[in-house]
């Protein structure tokens, strides 16, 4: 039972670190990430929801992914 608790606490700490990294993104990138990656919207749907061109959604998502990759490499525990 102790191993399960330790694993769950480790998972919660890891998720906290991921959420902190997502929160460090600029709001525009965070919005696109939330709509497309977590919300499952298409680029076109996200563009309509945010009232921006599809190309803007693509570029913001690309920047968000690049920033998160950089942050993850800086913090190997995540």
C-alpha angles and dihedrals in degrees: 000000000000092000091055092052092047091049092049092050090049090051092049091050090049092050090049089055092049092049090049089053092049090049089054090063119100110266094248092055092043091053093052092045091052095048099043105030103032101021095046094227120152119243088256093051092047090049090053092047092051095037092234133119119273089245089060090054090050094049094045091049091048091051092047092052092048092050092048090049090052092047092048091052090051090051108043093179090075 
